[in-house]
Amino acid sequence: MNYKNIDELAKQVGGSLRLTSLIISRARQIIKRAPVFIETNIDDPVQIAFLELMQKKIRLSDGTGQPTQIKSSKN
């Protein structure tokens, strides 16, 4: 795992604690059978959540502390 990417992601979401919260919250959603926003053969919900964040498919929503899908702007 590339730690430079982790540091950059932490900066994007407002710090390492927020990054951890986002990954954990999203992993819990995936465990509860929420839709996965990326194509992958990985079974680990934490790795899936991390990949979704790296590919900018999720973000930390305002107020709730729960990750949300980033909507595509393609029409």
Backbone bond lengths (Angstrom), bond angles and torsions (degrees), N, CA, C in turn:
res aa  C-N    CA-C-N  psi(-1)  N-CA   C-N-CA  omega(-1)  CA-C   N-CA-C  phi
1 M - - - 1.438 - - 1.526 108.64 -
2 N 1.292 115.10 138.71 1.456 121.31 -177.58 1.528 109.73 -88.99
3 Y 1.331 117.02 111.88 1.451 120.97 -177.44 1.521 112.77 -69.76
4 K 1.322 117.19 -23.06 1.459 119.60 176.00 1.521 109.52 -62.59
5 N 1.341 117.34 -41.98 1.460 121.00 177.82 1.521 111.24 -62.18
6 I 1.329 117.52 -39.94 1.458 121.41 179.90 1.524 109.84 -63.79
7 D 1.318 117.50 -43.50 1.465 120.86 178.52 1.525 111.13 -62.81
8 E 1.323 117.30 -40.95 1.463 121.04 178.87 1.528 110.80 -65.71
9 L 1.335 116.97 -42.24 1.456 120.38 177.98 1.522 111.06 -63.60
10 A 1.327 117.22 -40.32 1.462 121.26 178.49 1.531 110.39 -60.42
11 K 1.315 116.96 -41.50 1.460 120.68 178.07 1.520 110.98 -64.67
12 Q 1.340 117.50 -38.79 1.461 121.79 -178.25 1.523 112.61 -64.86
13 V 1.329 116.86 -36.12 1.471 119.78 -176.55 1.520 113.19 -97.61
14 G 1.322 118.05 -2.70 1.450 120.62 175.39 1.509 115.46 103.67
15 G 1.312 118.19 19.71 1.457 120.84 175.66 1.516 112.89 128.76
16 S 1.320 114.18 165.78 1.464 119.33 -175.43 1.526 112.46 -69.04
17 L 1.334 117.85 -32.36 1.466 119.58 177.88 1.523 111.68 -67.83
18 R 1.301 116.75 -40.13 1.478 119.92 176.60 1.520 110.64 -67.26
19 L 1.333 117.07 -37.23 1.460 120.70 176.79 1.525 110.02 -61.25
20 T 1.319 116.64 -46.28 1.457 121.28 179.08 1.520 110.78 -61.39
21 S 1.312 116.72 -43.95 1.463 121.38 178.78 1.520 111.51 -61.10
22 L 1.306 116.49 -43.06 1.460 121.43 179.15 1.520 111.24 -62.62
23 I 1.321 117.03 -48.54 1.465 121.28 -178.99 1.532 110.56 -61.85
24 I 1.334 116.71 -45.08 1.467 120.11 -179.06 1.523 110.96 -64.98
25 S 1.327 117.01 -44.57 1.464 120.06 -179.84 1.516 111.75 -61.79
26 R 1.320 115.63 -43.31 1.465 119.46 -179.75 1.526 110.53 -68.17
27 A 1.321 118.48 -40.12 1.464 121.49 178.06 1.528 110.18 -60.40
28 R 1.330 117.21 -40.62 1.467 120.69 177.18 1.519 111.39 -62.62
29 Q 1.328 117.23 -40.03 1.461 120.47 176.71 1.522 110.70 -61.34
30 I 1.325 116.36 -43.72 1.470 120.93 -179.18 1.526 110.31 -64.53
31 I 1.331 117.32 -40.88 1.468 121.12 177.72 1.525 110.30 -59.81
32 K 1.341 116.34 -35.01 1.475 121.14 179.44 1.527 111.80 -84.41
33 R 1.320 116.44 16.25 1.471 124.39 175.31 1.522 115.28 73.47
34 A 1.322 117.34 29.48 1.457 120.76 172.25 1.524 108.24 -67.82
35 P 1.331 118.12 152.07 1.460 119.49 178.78 1.528 111.94 -62.72
36 V 1.310 115.51 143.97 1.468 122.39 177.20 1.525 107.22 -93.66
37 F 1.328 116.80 134.25 1.462 122.00 -173.08 1.523 114.02 -93.43
38 I 1.326 117.88 5.70 1.464 121.32 178.40 1.525 109.16 -131.64
39 E 1.310 116.03 161.39 1.460 122.75 173.62 1.524 107.80 -89.78
40 T 1.340 117.14 121.19 1.458 120.18 -179.92 1.516 110.38 -159.66
41 N 1.312 115.89 156.49 1.458 122.25 174.13 1.525 111.03 -101.89
42 I 1.321 117.21 3.05 1.460 122.70 -178.60 1.522 109.59 -73.41
43 D 1.331 116.36 139.68 1.460 121.60 178.62 1.528 113.23 -100.01
44 D 1.321 118.08 -15.69 1.459 121.98 -175.83 1.526 110.17 -77.42
45 P 1.348 118.15 116.04 1.467 119.95 -177.88 1.519 114.08 -61.99
46 V 1.329 118.64 -30.41 1.464 121.15 178.44 1.526 110.11 -68.05
47 Q 1.319 116.93 -43.80 1.467 119.92 178.13 1.521 110.73 -65.55
48 I 1.322 117.52 -38.81 1.467 120.86 178.09 1.531 109.68 -62.21
49 A 1.324 116.84 -46.54 1.462 121.09 179.19 1.525 110.89 -60.20
50 F 1.317 117.15 -42.65 1.460 121.41 178.54 1.533 110.74 -62.29
51 L 1.326 117.12 -44.27 1.462 120.71 179.28 1.529 111.46 -65.32
52 E 1.329 117.12 -38.59 1.466 120.05 177.12 1.527 110.40 -61.11
53 L 1.306 116.15 -42.70 1.461 120.03 178.90 1.525 111.11 -66.05
54 M 1.325 117.20 -43.76 1.468 120.70 179.28 1.522 111.43 -61.39
55 Q 1.342 116.61 -35.12 1.460 120.71 -179.58 1.532 112.03 -89.39
56 K 1.344 115.81 8.79 1.467 122.78 177.35 1.520 112.52 58.89
57 K 1.326 115.81 39.86 1.461 121.57 176.56 1.523 111.75 -93.72
58 I 1.338 117.60 -16.86 1.459 122.14 177.75 1.515 109.20 -134.95
59 R 1.330 115.12 162.31 1.459 121.59 175.38 1.514 107.74 -151.61
60 L 1.303 117.07 164.71 1.448 122.24 177.16 1.516 107.74 -78.90
61 S 1.333 117.21 122.08 1.459 119.85 -178.08 1.514 110.49 -78.59
62 D 1.289 116.44 157.57 1.468 121.50 -179.07 1.523 110.10 -77.28
63 G 1.325 115.61 129.15 1.446 120.79 172.39 1.508 116.86 91.27
64 T 1.312 118.61 -43.78 1.458 120.09 -172.41 1.515 113.30 -90.37
65 G 1.326 118.00 -23.07 1.452 120.25 -177.10 1.519 112.81 77.99
66 Q 1.335 116.59 5.41 1.459 121.08 -179.81 1.523 110.17 -102.04
67 P 1.332 117.33 142.80 1.460 119.55 177.88 1.517 111.38 -71.94
68 T 1.308 116.82 145.60 1.450 122.21 177.01 1.515 109.08 -129.26
69 Q 1.329 114.78 157.25 1.458 120.26 178.58 1.517 109.34 -74.74
70 I 1.312 115.91 140.65 1.463 120.87 173.87 1.516 107.40 -86.12
71 K 1.309 116.03 122.16 1.458 121.52 -177.98 1.519 110.27 -74.23
72 S 1.315 114.97 140.18 1.457 120.31 177.17 1.518 108.98 -74.93
73 S 1.317 117.66 142.15 1.459 121.54 -179.89 1.516 111.99 -94.25
74 K 1.323 117.39 8.95 1.466 120.64 179.67 1.520 110.24 -75.05
75 N 1.326 117.00 135.35 1.465 121.86 178.66 1.489 110.35 -115.50
